[in-house]
Amino acid sequence: MTSKTQSTEGAMVEYVTAMIGGQLFGLPISRVQDVFMPERVTRVPLSSREIAGVLNLRGRIVTVVDMRARLGLPRAEDGKVPMAVGVD
């Protein structure tokens, strides 16, 4: 994950970027609350394929969305530890 800056009409907008399936995606940094490695993700029965489950993030229960599944990409087989971005 990296941070990029783009100018729009004189205003600077910063982005947190991530590579997913070889494509670069960006989220406005103002919307990003956390960047972390998810630990214990609890599966949710009967949830859709892109819902990886839920986890406890500092006392809050949050939904974990698998962006690879959401984008219709196959599971990563590279052995890298997945990263998570908490957004508002």
N, CA, C and O atoms as a CHARMM CRD file, in Angstrom:
* protein
*
  352
    1    1 MET  N      0.84300  -1.16300   0.00000 PROA 1      0.00000
    2    1 MET  CA     0.00000   0.00000   0.00000 PROA 1      0.00000
    3    1 MET  C      0.89500   1.23500   0.00000 PROA 1      0.00000
    4    1 MET  O      1.91000   1.30000   0.69400 PROA 1      0.00000
    5    2 THR  N      0.48900   2.18900  -0.78600 PROA 2      0.00000
    6    2 THR  CA     1.23100   3.43800  -0.85100 PROA 2      0.00000
    7    2 THR  C      0.25500   4.59700  -0.86000 PROA 2      0.00000
    8    2 THR  O     -0.95900   4.41300  -0.95700 PROA 2      0.00000
    9    3 SER  N      0.80300   5.77900  -0.75700 PROA 3      0.00000
   10    3 SER  CA    -0.01500   6.99100  -0.79700 PROA 3      0.00000
   11    3 SER  C      0.35700   7.77800  -2.04200 PROA 3      0.00000
   12    3 SER  O      1.53900   7.98700  -2.31500 PROA 3      0.00000
   13    4 LYS  N     -0.63200   8.21000  -2.79100 PROA 4      0.00000
   14    4 LYS  CA    -0.41700   9.01600  -3.99400 PROA 4      0.00000
   15    4 LYS  C     -1.19500  10.31100  -3.85100 PROA 4      0.00000
   16    4 LYS  O     -2.18100  10.37600  -3.11700 PROA 4      0.00000
   17    5 THR  N     -0.74700  11.34300  -4.55700 PROA 5      0.00000
   18    5 THR  CA    -1.41400  12.64200  -4.51900 PROA 5      0.00000
   19    5 THR  C     -1.82500  13.02500  -5.93200 PROA 5      0.00000
   20    5 THR  O     -1.08200  12.79600  -6.88600 PROA 5      0.00000
   21    6 GLN  N     -3.00300  13.60300  -6.06000 PROA 6      0.00000
   22    6 GLN  CA    -3.49300  14.06200  -7.35600 PROA 6      0.00000
   23    6 GLN  C     -4.12200  15.43400  -7.16000 PROA 6      0.00000
   24    6 GLN  O     -4.78600  15.68300  -6.15300 PROA 6      0.00000
   25    7 SER  N     -3.91100  16.31400  -8.11700 PROA 7      0.00000
   26    7 SER  CA    -4.47900  17.65600  -8.04800 PROA 7      0.00000
   27    7 SER  C     -5.75100  17.71000  -8.88100 PROA 7      0.00000
   28    7 SER  O     -5.75400  17.32700 -10.05100 PROA 7      0.00000
   29    8 THR  N     -6.83400  18.19100  -8.27000 PROA 8      0.00000
   30    8 THR  CA    -8.08400  18.38100  -9.00100 PROA 8      0.00000
   31    8 THR  C     -8.56800  19.79600  -8.73400 PROA 8      0.00000
   32    8 THR  O     -8.90100  20.15200  -7.60400 PROA 8      0.00000
   33    9 GLU  N     -8.60100  20.59200  -9.78600 PROA 9      0.00000
   34    9 GLU  CA    -9.05100  21.98200  -9.68800 PROA 9      0.00000
   35    9 GLU  C     -8.32100  22.75000  -8.58900 PROA 9      0.00000
   36    9 GLU  O     -8.94000  23.50400  -7.83800 PROA 9      0.00000
   37   10 GLY  N     -7.02300  22.55900  -8.49700 PROA 10     0.00000
   38   10 GLY  CA    -6.22100  23.28100  -7.52000 PROA 10     0.00000
   39   10 GLY  C     -6.15600  22.64100  -6.14900 PROA 10     0.00000
   40   10 GLY  O     -5.28300  22.99500  -5.35600 PROA 10     0.00000
   41   11 ALA  N     -7.04900  21.70900  -5.84000 PROA 11     0.00000
   42   11 ALA  CA    -7.04300  21.03900  -4.53000 PROA 11     0.00000
   43   11 ALA  C     -6.24100  19.74500  -4.63700 PROA 11     0.00000
   44   11 ALA  O     -6.32000  19.03300  -5.63800 PROA 11     0.00000
   45   12 MET  N     -5.47800  19.45500  -3.60700 PROA 12     0.00000
   46   12 MET  CA    -4.70100  18.22200  -3.57000 PROA 12     0.00000
   47   12 MET  C     -5.54000  17.13000  -2.92100 PROA 12     0.00000
   48   12 MET  O     -6.10900  17.32600  -1.84800 PROA 12     0.00000
   49   13 VAL  N     -5.61200  15.98600  -3.57700 PROA 13     0.00000
   50   13 VAL  CA    -6.33300  14.83400  -3.04700 PROA 13     0.00000
   51   13 VAL  C     -5.32800  13.70400  -2.89100 PROA 13     0.00000
   52   13 VAL  O     -4.64300  13.34500  -3.84900 PROA 13     0.00000
   53   14 GLU  N     -5.23400  13.14100  -1.68900 PROA 14     0.00000
   54   14 GLU  CA    -4.31500  12.03400  -1.44300 PROA 14     0.00000
   55   14 GLU  C     -5.07900  10.72400  -1.46900 PROA 14     0.00000
   56   14 GLU  O     -6.22700  10.64800  -1.03000 PROA 14     0.00000
   57   15 TYR  N     -4.42200   9.68600  -1.99400 PROA 15     0.00000
   58   15 TYR  CA    -5.02400   8.36600  -2.11400 PROA 15     0.00000
   59   15 TYR  C     -4.13800   7.32400  -1.44800 PROA 15     0.00000
   60   15 TYR  O     -2.91300   7.43800  -1.45500 PROA 15     0.00000
   61   16 VAL  N     -4.76600   6.31900  -0.87800 PROA 16     0.00000
   62   16 VAL  CA    -4.07700   5.10400  -0.46000 PROA 16     0.00000
   63   16 VAL  C     -4.27700   4.13500  -1.61300 PROA 16     0.00000
   64   16 VAL  O     -5.41000   3.89400  -2.03100 PROA 16     0.00000
   65   17 THR  N     -3.19000   3.57700  -2.13300 PROA 17     0.00000
   66   17 THR  CA    -3.30600   2.69400  -3.28800 PROA 17     0.00000
   67   17 THR  C     -2.93500   1.26900  -2.92000 PROA 17     0.00000
   68   17 THR  O     -2.14500   1.02700  -2.00800 PROA 17     0.00000
   69   18 ALA  N     -3.52400   0.33200  -3.64900 PROA 18     0.00000
   70   18 ALA  CA    -3.24400  -1.09000  -3.44200 PROA 18     0.00000
   71   18 ALA  C     -3.32900  -1.80500  -4.78300 PROA 18     0.00000
   72   18 ALA  O     -4.12500  -1.43800  -5.64800 PROA 18     0.00000
   73   19 MET  N     -2.50000  -2.82400  -4.94300 PROA 19     0.00000
   74   19 MET  CA    -2.55500  -3.66800  -6.13600 PROA 19     0.00000
   75   19 MET  C     -3.45200  -4.85700  -5.82900 PROA 19     0.00000
   76   19 MET  O     -3.23100  -5.57400  -4.85400 PROA 19     0.00000
   77   20 ILE  N     -4.45900  -5.06200  -6.65900 PROA 20     0.00000
   78   20 ILE  CA    -5.35600  -6.20900  -6.52200 PROA 20     0.00000
   79   20 ILE  C     -5.43900  -6.86200  -7.89200 PROA 20     0.00000
   80   20 ILE  O     -5.93900  -6.26700  -8.84700 PROA 20     0.00000
   81   21 GLY  N     -4.94700  -8.08000  -7.97700 PROA 21     0.00000
   82   21 GLY  CA    -4.98700  -8.79000  -9.25900 PROA 21     0.00000
   83   21 GLY  C     -4.22900  -8.08300 -10.35800 PROA 21     0.00000
   84   21 GLY  O     -4.63100  -8.13700 -11.52000 PROA 21     0.00000
   85   22 GLY  N     -3.13600  -7.41800 -10.01200 PROA 22     0.00000
   86   22 GLY  CA    -2.32600  -6.72200 -11.00500 PROA 22     0.00000
   87   22 GLY  C     -2.86100  -5.36200 -11.41800 PROA 22     0.00000
   88   22 GLY  O     -2.28100  -4.71300 -12.28800 PROA 22     0.00000
   89   23 GLN  N     -3.96000  -4.91500 -10.81100 PROA 23     0.00000
   90   23 GLN  CA    -4.52400  -3.60700 -11.11800 PROA 23     0.00000
   91   23 GLN  C     -4.34700  -2.68300  -9.92300 PROA 23     0.00000
   92   23 GLN  O     -4.42700  -3.12100  -8.77600 PROA 23     0.00000
   93   24 LEU  N     -4.10900  -1.41500 -10.18900 PROA 24     0.00000
   94   24 LEU  CA    -3.92000  -0.42600  -9.13900 PROA 24     0.00000
   95   24 LEU  C     -5.26200   0.21500  -8.79200 PROA 24     0.00000
   96   24 LEU  O     -5.96300   0.72300  -9.66700 PROA 24     0.00000
   97   25 PHE  N     -5.61100   0.18400  -7.50400 PROA 25     0.00000
   98   25 PHE  CA    -6.83900   0.79400  -7.01300 PROA 25     0.00000
   99   25 PHE  C     -6.47500   1.85200  -5.98800 PROA 25     0.00000
  100   25 PHE  O     -5.47200   1.71600  -5.28900 PROA 25     0.00000
  101   26 GLY  N     -7.27600   2.90000  -5.89100 PROA 26     0.00000
  102   26 GLY  CA    -7.01700   3.95900  -4.92500 PROA 26     0.00000
  103   26 GLY  C     -8.26400   4.33400  -4.15900 PROA 26     0.00000
  104   26 GLY  O     -9.37000   4.33700  -4.69900 PROA 26     0.00000
  105   27 LEU  N     -8.06800   4.64900  -2.89400 PROA 27     0.00000
  106   27 LEU  CA    -9.14200   5.14100  -2.03000 PROA 27     0.00000
  107   27 LEU  C     -8.72100   6.49900  -1.49900 PROA 27     0.00000
  108   27 LEU  O     -7.56700   6.66800  -1.10800 PROA 27     0.00000
  109   28 PRO  N     -9.62800   7.47700  -1.47300 PROA 28     0.00000
  110   28 PRO  CA    -9.26700   8.77100  -0.88400 PROA 28     0.00000
  111   28 PRO  C     -8.80400   8.56700   0.56000 PROA 28     0.00000
  112   28 PRO  O     -9.47600   7.90300   1.34900 PROA 28     0.00000
  113   29 ILE  N     -7.67100   9.13500   0.88900 PROA 29     0.00000
  114   29 ILE  CA    -7.08900   8.93500   2.21600 PROA 29     0.00000
  115   29 ILE  C     -8.01300   9.43700   3.32400 PROA 29     0.00000
  116   29 ILE  O     -7.92700   8.97500   4.46100 PROA 29     0.00000
  117   30 SER  N     -8.89100  10.37700   2.99700 PROA 30     0.00000
  118   30 SER  CA    -9.82300  10.89900   4.00000 PROA 30     0.00000
  119   30 SER  C    -10.85600   9.85500   4.41600 PROA 30     0.00000
  120   30 SER  O    -11.47100   9.98900   5.47400 PROA 30     0.00000
  121   31 ARG  N    -11.05800   8.81900   3.60400 PROA 31     0.00000
  122   31 ARG  CA   -12.02700   7.75900   3.91900 PROA 31     0.00000
  123   31 ARG  C    -11.39100   6.57600   4.64300 PROA 31     0.00000
  124   31 ARG  O    -12.10300   5.74200   5.20100 PROA 31     0.00000
  125   32 VAL  N    -10.05400   6.49200   4.64200 PROA 32     0.00000
  126   32 VAL  CA    -9.35600   5.34000   5.22300 PROA 32     0.00000
  127   32 VAL  C     -9.15300   5.54300   6.71900 PROA 32     0.00000
  128   32 VAL  O     -8.57000   6.53600   7.15200 PROA 32     0.00000
  129   33 GLN  N     -9.64100   4.59100   7.49400 PROA 33     0.00000
  130   33 GLN  CA    -9.50900   4.63800   8.95000 PROA 33     0.00000
  131   33 GLN  C     -8.31500   3.82500   9.43800 PROA 33     0.00000
  132   33 GLN  O     -7.60300   4.25500  10.34500 PROA 33     0.00000
  133   34 ASP  N     -8.09100   2.65000   8.84400 PROA 34     0.00000
  134   34 ASP  CA    -7.05200   1.72100   9.29100 PROA 34     0.00000
  135   34 ASP  C     -6.47700   0.96900   8.10200 PROA 34     0.00000
  136   34 ASP  O     -7.16600   0.74000   7.10800 PROA 34     0.00000
  137   35 VAL  N     -5.21900   0.58900   8.21000 PROA 35     0.00000
  138   35 VAL  CA    -4.58900  -0.37500   7.31500 PROA 35     0.00000
  139   35 VAL  C     -3.94800  -1.39600   8.23900 PROA 35     0.00000
  140   35 VAL  O     -3.11600  -1.04900   9.07700 PROA 35     0.00000
  141   36 PHE  N     -4.34100  -2.66900   8.08400 PROA 36     0.00000
  142   36 PHE  CA    -3.88000  -3.68800   9.02700 PROA 36     0.00000
  143   36 PHE  C     -3.89700  -5.06600   8.38100 PROA 36     0.00000
  144   36 PHE  O     -4.45500  -5.25600   7.30100 PROA 36     0.00000
  145   37 MET  N     -3.27100  -6.02700   9.06500 PROA 37     0.00000
  146   37 MET  CA    -3.32600  -7.42300   8.65700 PROA 37     0.00000
  147   37 MET  C     -4.42900  -8.09100   9.46900 PROA 37     0.00000
  148   37 MET  O     -4.32500  -8.17500  10.69200 PROA 37     0.00000
  149   38 PRO  N     -5.48100  -8.56500   8.81300 PROA 38     0.00000
  150   38 PRO  CA    -6.57400  -9.19000   9.56100 PROA 38     0.00000
  151   38 PRO  C     -6.11300 -10.48700  10.21100 PROA 38     0.00000
  152   38 PRO  O     -5.38100 -11.27800   9.61600 PROA 38     0.00000
  153   39 GLU  N     -6.55500 -10.68300  11.43100 PROA 39     0.00000
  154   39 GLU  CA    -6.17900 -11.91000  12.13200 PROA 39     0.00000
  155   39 GLU  C     -7.34000 -12.88400  12.10800 PROA 39     0.00000
  156   39 GLU  O     -7.56500 -13.52500  11.08100 PROA 39     0.00000
  157   40 ARG  N     -8.06200 -13.01900  13.15700 PROA 40     0.00000
  158   40 ARG  CA    -9.12400 -14.02200  13.21700 PROA 40     0.00000
  159   40 ARG  C    -10.39700 -13.52000  12.54500 PROA 40     0.00000
  160   40 ARG  O    -11.16300 -12.75100  13.12600 PROA 40     0.00000
  161   41 VAL  N    -10.60600 -13.96600  11.32000 PROA 41     0.00000
  162   41 VAL  CA   -11.82800 -13.63300  10.58800 PROA 41     0.00000
  163   41 VAL  C    -12.81300 -14.77600  10.80100 PROA 41     0.00000
  164   41 VAL  O    -12.49100 -15.93600  10.54300 PROA 41     0.00000
  165   42 THR  N    -14.00400 -14.44800  11.27000 PROA 42     0.00000
  166   42 THR  CA   -15.04700 -15.44500  11.51400 PROA 42     0.00000
  167   42 THR  C    -15.97800 -15.50100  10.31200 PROA 42     0.00000
  168   42 THR  O    -16.57500 -14.49300   9.93300 PROA 42     0.00000
  169   43 ARG  N    -16.10000 -16.68400   9.71200 PROA 43     0.00000
  170   43 ARG  CA   -16.98600 -16.86400   8.55900 PROA 43     0.00000
  171   43 ARG  C    -18.43300 -16.62600   8.96700 PROA 43     0.00000
  172   43 ARG  O    -18.81800 -16.89400  10.10600 PROA 43     0.00000
  173   44 VAL  N    -19.22300 -16.12800   8.04100 PROA 44     0.00000
  174   44 VAL  CA   -20.64400 -15.88500   8.27500 PROA 44     0.00000
  175   44 VAL  C    -21.43000 -16.86200   7.40000 PROA 44     0.00000
  176   44 VAL  O    -21.36700 -16.77900   6.17300 PROA 44     0.00000
  177   45 PRO  N    -22.17500 -17.79300   8.02200 PROA 45     0.00000
  178   45 PRO  CA   -22.93500 -18.76500   7.22700 PROA 45     0.00000
  179   45 PRO  C    -23.92600 -18.07300   6.28800 PROA 45     0.00000
  180   45 PRO  O    -24.55000 -17.07400   6.64400 PROA 45     0.00000
  181   46 LEU  N    -24.05100 -18.62800   5.08900 PROA 46     0.00000
  182   46 LEU  CA   -24.99800 -18.17000   4.06400 PROA 46     0.00000
  183   46 LEU  C    -24.71300 -16.76700   3.52700 PROA 46     0.00000
  184   46 LEU  O    -25.56200 -16.18300   2.85300 PROA 46     0.00000
  185   47 SER  N    -23.53000 -16.21800   3.81600 PROA 47     0.00000
  186   47 SER  CA   -23.18700 -14.90100   3.26100 PROA 47     0.00000
  187   47 SER  C    -22.74100 -15.06700   1.81200 PROA 47     0.00000
  188   47 SER  O    -22.39900 -16.16900   1.38200 PROA 47     0.00000
  189   48 SER  N    -22.74800 -13.97800   1.07100 PROA 48     0.00000
  190   48 SER  CA   -22.31900 -14.04000  -0.32600 PROA 48     0.00000
  191   48 SER  C    -20.82300 -14.31200  -0.41300 PROA 48     0.00000
  192   48 SER  O    -20.09500 -14.17000   0.57000 PROA 48     0.00000
  193   49 ARG  N    -20.37900 -14.70100  -1.59400 PROA 49     0.00000
  194   49 ARG  CA   -18.99400 -15.13100  -1.81100 PROA 49     0.00000
  195   49 ARG  C    -17.97800 -14.05200  -1.44400 PROA 49     0.00000
  196   49 ARG  O    -16.90200 -14.36800  -0.93600 PROA 49     0.00000
  197   50 GLU  N    -18.30500 -12.78400  -1.69400 PROA 50     0.00000
  198   50 GLU  CA   -17.32700 -11.72100  -1.42700 PROA 50     0.00000
  199   50 GLU  C    -17.21400 -11.34800   0.04800 PROA 50     0.00000
  200   50 GLU  O    -16.28400 -10.63500   0.42600 PROA 50     0.00000
  201   51 ILE  N    -18.12900 -11.80900   0.88200 PROA 51     0.00000
  202   51 ILE  CA   -18.03100 -11.54400   2.32100 PROA 51     0.00000
  203   51 ILE  C    -17.13600 -12.61800   2.93500 PROA 51     0.00000
  204   51 ILE  O    -17.53600 -13.77500   3.06700 PROA 51     0.00000
  205   52 ALA  N    -15.92000 -12.21800   3.30800 PROA 52     0.00000
  206   52 ALA  CA   -14.97200 -13.16500   3.89900 PROA 52     0.00000
  207   52 ALA  C    -15.36400 -13.51000   5.32700 PROA 52     0.00000
  208   52 ALA  O    -14.99600 -14.57200   5.83100 PROA 52     0.00000
  209   53 GLY  N    -16.10700 -12.62700   5.98500 PROA 53     0.00000
  210   53 GLY  CA   -16.54100 -12.85600   7.35700 PROA 53     0.00000
  211   53 GLY  C    -16.59200 -11.55800   8.13500 PROA 53     0.00000
  212   53 GLY  O    -16.75300 -10.47800   7.56700 PROA 53     0.00000
  213   54 VAL  N    -16.45100 -11.68300   9.45500 PROA 54     0.00000
  214   54 VAL  CA   -16.42200 -10.51900  10.34000 PROA 54     0.00000
  215   54 VAL  C    -15.22000 -10.64500  11.26000 PROA 54     0.00000
  216   54 VAL  O    -14.70800 -11.74100  11.48700 PROA 54     0.00000
  217   55 LEU  N    -14.77500  -9.51000  11.78800 PROA 55     0.00000
  218   55 LEU  CA   -13.68500  -9.52800  12.76400 PROA 55     0.00000
  219   55 LEU  C    -13.90100  -8.43600  13.79300 PROA 55     0.00000
  220   55 LEU  O    -14.67700  -7.50200  13.59200 PROA 55     0.00000
  221   56 ASN  N    -13.19400  -8.58100  14.89600 PROA 56     0.00000
  222   56 ASN  CA   -13.25200  -7.60400  15.98200 PROA 56     0.00000
  223   56 ASN  C    -12.07900  -6.64600  15.79500 PROA 56     0.00000
  224   56 ASN  O    -10.92100  -7.04400  15.91900 PROA 56     0.00000
  225   57 LEU  N    -12.37900  -5.39600  15.50100 PROA 57     0.00000
  226   57 LEU  CA   -11.34800  -4.37700  15.30600 PROA 57     0.00000
  227   57 LEU  C    -11.45900  -3.37200  16.43800 PROA 57     0.00000
  228   57 LEU  O    -12.28600  -2.46000  16.40100 PROA 57     0.00000
  229   58 ARG  N    -10.61800  -3.55100  17.44200 PROA 58     0.00000
  230   58 ARG  CA   -10.59800  -2.68200  18.62300 PROA 58     0.00000
  231   58 ARG  C    -11.98800  -2.51300  19.23800 PROA 58     0.00000
  232   58 ARG  O    -12.41800  -1.40100  19.54400 PROA 58     0.00000
  233   59 GLY  N    -12.67900  -3.64200  19.41000 PROA 59     0.00000
  234   59 GLY  CA   -13.97000  -3.62300  20.07100 PROA 59     0.00000
  235   59 GLY  C    -15.16200  -3.40700  19.16100 PROA 59     0.00000
  236   59 GLY  O    -16.30400  -3.43400  19.62000 PROA 59     0.00000
  237   60 ARG  N    -14.91600  -3.19300  17.87900 PROA 60     0.00000
  238   60 ARG  CA   -16.01100  -3.03000  16.91100 PROA 60     0.00000
  239   60 ARG  C    -16.06100  -4.26000  16.01300 PROA 60     0.00000
  240   60 ARG  O    -15.02300  -4.73800  15.55600 PROA 60     0.00000
  241   61 ILE  N    -17.24800  -4.76900  15.76000 PROA 61     0.00000
  242   61 ILE  CA   -17.40400  -5.88000  14.82500 PROA 61     0.00000
  243   61 ILE  C    -17.56500  -5.28300  13.42900 PROA 61     0.00000
  244   61 ILE  O    -18.48600  -4.50600  13.17700 PROA 61     0.00000
  245   62 VAL  N    -16.65600  -5.65700  12.52500 PROA 62     0.00000
  246   62 VAL  CA   -16.68300  -5.10400  11.17000 PROA 62     0.00000
  247   62 VAL  C    -16.75700  -6.23500  10.14300 PROA 62     0.00000
  248   62 VAL  O    -16.25700  -7.33500  10.37500 PROA 62     0.00000
  249   63 THR  N    -17.38000  -5.94700   9.02500 PROA 63     0.00000
  250   63 THR  CA   -17.50800  -6.90700   7.93000 PROA 63     0.00000
  251   63 THR  C    -16.23800  -6.88700   7.09400 PROA 63     0.00000
  252   63 THR  O    -15.70600  -5.82000   6.78500 PROA 63     0.00000
  253   64 VAL  N    -15.75300  -8.06700   6.72800 PROA 64     0.00000
  254   64 VAL  CA   -14.56200  -8.19900   5.89400 PROA 64     0.00000
  255   64 VAL  C    -15.01300  -8.56600   4.48400 PROA 64     0.00000
  256   64 VAL  O    -15.62500  -9.61300   4.26900 PROA 64     0.00000
  257   65 VAL  N    -14.70600  -7.69300   3.52500 PROA 65     0.00000
  258   65 VAL  CA   -15.05600  -7.93600   2.12700 PROA 65     0.00000
  259   65 VAL  C    -13.79300  -8.37000   1.39300 PROA 65     0.00000
  260   65 VAL  O    -12.77900  -7.67500   1.43500 PROA 65     0.00000
  261   66 ASP  N    -13.85200  -9.51600   0.72100 PROA 66     0.00000
  262   66 ASP  CA   -12.73700 -10.01200  -0.08300 PROA 66     0.00000
  263   66 ASP  C    -12.81600  -9.31600  -1.44300 PROA 66     0.00000
  264   66 ASP  O    -13.65200  -9.66900  -2.27400 PROA 66     0.00000
  265   67 MET  N    -11.95100  -8.33600  -1.66500 PROA 67     0.00000
  266   67 MET  CA   -12.02400  -7.55000  -2.89700 PROA 67     0.00000
  267   67 MET  C    -11.70300  -8.37700  -4.13500 PROA 67     0.00000
  268   67 MET  O    -12.21900  -8.08600  -5.21400 PROA 67     0.00000
  269   68 ARG  N    -10.86600  -9.39800  -4.00500 PROA 68     0.00000
  270   68 ARG  CA   -10.60400 -10.26600  -5.15900 PROA 68     0.00000
  271   68 ARG  C    -11.89800 -10.95400  -5.59000 PROA 68     0.00000
  272   68 ARG  O    -12.21400 -11.00100  -6.77900 PROA 68     0.00000
  273   69 ALA  N    -12.64700 -11.48900  -4.61800 PROA 69     0.00000
  274   69 ALA  CA   -13.92100 -12.14600  -4.93600 PROA 69     0.00000
  275   69 ALA  C    -14.91900 -11.12500  -5.47300 PROA 69     0.00000
  276   69 ALA  O    -15.65700 -11.41700  -6.41500 PROA 69     0.00000
  277   70 ARG  N    -14.94900  -9.94100  -4.88700 PROA 70     0.00000
  278   70 ARG  CA   -15.88200  -8.88800  -5.31200 PROA 70     0.00000
  279   70 ARG  C    -15.63200  -8.47500  -6.76000 PROA 70     0.00000
  280   70 ARG  O    -16.56300  -8.14500  -7.49400 PROA 70     0.00000
  281   71 LEU  N    -14.35500  -8.50000  -7.15900 PROA 71     0.00000
  282   71 LEU  CA   -13.98500  -8.12300  -8.52700 PROA 71     0.00000
  283   71 LEU  C    -14.01400  -9.30700  -9.49400 PROA 71     0.00000
  284   71 LEU  O    -13.69100  -9.15400 -10.67200 PROA 71     0.00000
  285   72 GLY  N    -14.40300 -10.49300  -8.99500 PROA 72     0.00000
  286   72 GLY  CA   -14.47900 -11.67700  -9.84800 PROA 72     0.00000
  287   72 GLY  C    -13.13500 -12.29400 -10.16600 PROA 72     0.00000
  288   72 GLY  O    -13.00200 -13.00200 -11.16300 PROA 72     0.00000
  289   73 LEU  N    -12.12800 -12.03600  -9.32900 PROA 73     0.00000
  290   73 LEU  CA   -10.78900 -12.58000  -9.53500 PROA 73     0.00000
  291   73 LEU  C    -10.62400 -13.87800  -8.75100 PROA 73     0.00000
  292   73 LEU  O    -11.29700 -14.07700  -7.74100 PROA 73     0.00000
  293   74 PRO  N     -9.72900 -14.77000  -9.20800 PROA 74     0.00000
  294   74 PRO  CA    -9.48500 -16.00700  -8.45300 PROA 74     0.00000
  295   74 PRO  C     -8.73200 -15.71400  -7.15700 PROA 74     0.00000
  296   74 PRO  O     -8.14400 -14.64400  -6.99600 PROA 74     0.00000
  297   75 ARG  N     -8.76000 -16.67200  -6.24200 PROA 75     0.00000
  298   75 ARG  CA    -8.01600 -16.53700  -4.98400 PROA 75     0.00000
  299   75 ARG  C     -6.52900 -16.36700  -5.27100 PROA 75     0.00000
  300   75 ARG  O     -6.00800 -16.93300  -6.23200 PROA 75     0.00000
  301   76 ALA  N     -5.85500 -15.59400  -4.44300 PROA 76     0.00000
  302   76 ALA  CA    -4.40800 -15.40400  -4.58900 PROA 76     0.00000
  303   76 ALA  C     -3.69900 -16.68200  -4.15700 PROA 76     0.00000
  304   76 ALA  O     -4.01600 -17.25200  -3.11300 PROA 76     0.00000
  305   77 GLU  N     -2.75300 -17.12200  -4.94900 PROA 77     0.00000
  306   77 GLU  CA    -1.98800 -18.33100  -4.64000 PROA 77     0.00000
  307   77 GLU  C     -0.52200 -17.99200  -4.38300 PROA 77     0.00000
  308   77 GLU  O      0.33000 -18.88000  -4.40300 PROA 77     0.00000
  309   78 ASP  N     -0.22100 -16.71300  -4.14200 PROA 78     0.00000
  310   78 ASP  CA     1.17100 -16.28400  -4.02100 PROA 78     0.00000
  311   78 ASP  C      1.74200 -16.42600  -2.61800 PROA 78     0.00000
  312   78 ASP  O      2.93900 -16.21000  -2.42500 PROA 78     0.00000
  313   79 GLY  N      0.92300 -16.78100  -1.63300 PROA 79     0.00000
  314   79 GLY  CA     1.40300 -16.97700  -0.26800 PROA 79     0.00000
  315   79 GLY  C      1.61400 -15.69700   0.51600 PROA 79     0.00000
  316   79 GLY  O      2.06100 -15.75100   1.66200 PROA 79     0.00000
  317   80 LYS  N      1.30700 -14.54900  -0.06600 PROA 80     0.00000
  318   80 LYS  CA     1.46900 -13.28100   0.64900 PROA 80     0.00000
  319   80 LYS  C      0.38200 -13.13200   1.70300 PROA 80     0.00000
  320   80 LYS  O     -0.74100 -13.60300   1.52700 PROA 80     0.00000
  321   81 VAL  N      0.72900 -12.47200   2.79500 PROA 81     0.00000
  322   81 VAL  CA    -0.23900 -12.20500   3.85500 PROA 81     0.00000
  323   81 VAL  C     -1.20500 -11.13100   3.36200 PROA 81     0.00000
  324   81 VAL  O     -0.76200 -10.08400   2.89000 PROA 81     0.00000
  325   82 PRO  N     -2.52100 -11.36900   3.46000 PROA 82     0.00000
  326   82 PRO  CA    -3.47300 -10.35700   2.98800 PROA 82     0.00000
  327   82 PRO  C     -3.47300  -9.12100   3.88000 PROA 82     0.00000
  328   82 PRO  O     -3.26400  -9.21200   5.08900 PROA 82     0.00000
  329   83 MET  N     -3.70800  -7.97900   3.26900 PROA 83     0.00000
  330   83 MET  CA    -3.82700  -6.71900   3.99500 PROA 83     0.00000
  331   83 MET  C     -5.28500  -6.29700   3.97400 PROA 83     0.00000
  332   83 MET  O     -6.05100  -6.69700   3.09800 PROA 83     0.00000
  333   84 ALA  N     -5.65600  -5.48500   4.95000 PROA 84     0.00000
  334   84 ALA  CA    -7.02200  -4.98700   5.02800 PROA 84     0.00000
  335   84 ALA  C     -6.98800  -3.47400   5.16900 PROA 84     0.00000
  336   84 ALA  O     -6.08000  -2.90900   5.77900 PROA 84     0.00000
  337   85 VAL  N     -7.99000  -2.83400   4.59600 PROA 85     0.00000
  338   85 VAL  CA    -8.14800  -1.39100   4.70600 PROA 85     0.00000
  339   85 VAL  C     -9.51100  -1.13900   5.33200 PROA 85     0.00000
  340   85 VAL  O    -10.53500  -1.55800   4.79300 PROA 85     0.00000
  341   86 GLY  N     -9.52200  -0.45700   6.46600 PROA 86     0.00000
  342   86 GLY  CA   -10.77500  -0.08500   7.11400 PROA 86     0.00000
  343   86 GLY  C    -11.20400   1.26700   6.59500 PROA 86     0.00000
  344   86 GLY  O    -10.46700   2.24600   6.71400 PROA 86     0.00000
  345   87 VAL  N    -12.40300   1.32800   6.01400 PROA 87     0.00000
  346   87 VAL  CA   -12.90500   2.58600   5.45800 PROA 87     0.00000
  347   87 VAL  C    -14.14400   3.04000   6.20600 PROA 87     0.00000
  348   87 VAL  O    -14.84300   2.25200   6.84200 PROA 87     0.00000
  349   88 ASP  N    -14.39200   4.33200   6.10900 PROA 88     0.00000
  350   88 ASP  CA   -15.56000   4.93200   6.75100 PROA 88     0.00000
  351   88 ASP  C    -16.72300   4.90700   5.80100 PROA 88     0.00000
  352   88 ASP  O    -17.81100   5.36700   6.14500 PROA 88     0.00000
